[in-house]
């Protein structure tokens, strides 16, 4: 038993070591490879060059990615938080809860390329929205909905049952309790969940390919036009081969830096209450 | 002596398992009625029947509960809960200031006048003996109060909607002896204004503060009467066994 216990401990430490080591290696590798092209002009200029992207910067892709992410979060967060609130505070039917959880888990299992295909055929073609930020944002919104919902439900679920029952015992409605107690109490966790959901959306490429991301566009002015996106730009740069690998690493550097900053903000917010 | 609550042939079952069987008793106004019995005997289920909470659970309920002459099944849940307050075992202050805890329910019921709210807060905190301790820090988070203070705040909060009856489900079981004694003194003061029903595991507490005692065992009301009689000369052998500690 003692040997087994030591083995399990070793396994756990190895697991942590491999996980942290892999993440650290990826970040350091990308930052090392990409650092050489990072400059104010790379951040603030549009891509150029005989083969697009080998020169210039990635400014339209940064702004485009923020547009795609913002649209996805704006569409997904209210729905995800509302679903979590319904399941936690309002749904009294246990069977219904099981069904809703199954639906949410199913959505989280849909491959993102399938969501892209759905958005392309339904939004771009059938509804005639065309390739635009809104079409891609919708596909991304569906993709991150379970991600935010699960975290929101966890935050709501950690509220004390007796506190909720105390509000019920005063005759106050669950809606009042939700607005006055649950939302303010879980504010930080919810913001954290939404930011992390945004990070997830920012890094996703498949939902954008057919629906709104393009190889080149100027900085978008509305969600009804297509735009460049960092992951798509990265994909195209890598696909072009050796001539644009430096700018590809630079683009990956910016993407990871953005995601890292947002994740740190989200974790800091989420961790404060604890 | 008028009765605040009249319970007639009350039975409750969950999944065909009877939790309460044919309970009938009359709870007098402005008295403390203690409900005693071993764990799992149905004491808490009994309280849930008095404020209608039982209707939200998957339970089959039969019988009738009358509050000051009105069948409680005819009242809207929010109206019933305004009239019958409930305080739980573990103090559960809301994660907001003491003042906001106290104005939470009045604001829900449409009271927004600042002076009126302030008056309610002061009056109810004074009633529970908490005012002098917290009057200078009403904006302090209620979760920072001590265990006993939290429970008194929860009692004061329950009183902000001016209930006729106050139900307490083992309100002192999470508290130390000193805080328990403060709560007991508070309940003795409150019975002048409110009818109190307290579920307690603590037989000493029931003997000290209650006027009437109901002994429930296995979902049945075994005996109900004046506390002195129940503790000194119980009519039923089962009650005697419970009080003398033969079981429970």
Interface residues (C-beta under 8 A of the other chain):
Chain A: X92 X160 X162 X163 X165 X166 X167 X168 X169 X170 X171 X172 X173 X176 X180 X181 X184 X185
Chain B: X51 X53 X56 X77 X78 X79 X80 X81 X82 X85 X86 X87 X88 X89 X90 X92 X93 X94 X95 X96 X104 X105 X108 X109 X154 X157 X158 X160 X161
